[in-house]
Amino acid sequence: MPITQSAKKASRQSLKRKSRNDYFKAIYRESRVAFEKAIKAWDLESAKKVFFNEKKDGKTTKAWLQSILDKLAKKYIMNENTASRRKSRYNKMLKTLALSSK
């Protein structure tokens, strides 16, 4: 248990940051799973919607993989290079799927 005031404050800050990080990681996980399901099902349109944040039925979809990766990098939850590498790999998967479906 923290004893000093500064240790108590550091503990509170740590809990706040952890909850924020967990929230964004959960959103990323949800969008990544939706994207991977679409890729495995060979569904190019839904994969593009998940990756590029396209509108569906007049509403924005929850899973926007590309923008979520940018947010994670911006908030220092994920390293910028890691986010960039993952976006590149997901984009490569989309291109492969598009070429194979032709």
Beta strands, then each sheet from edge to edge (+ up, - down):
strand 1: 55-56
strand 2: 59-60
sheet 1: 1+ 2-
end
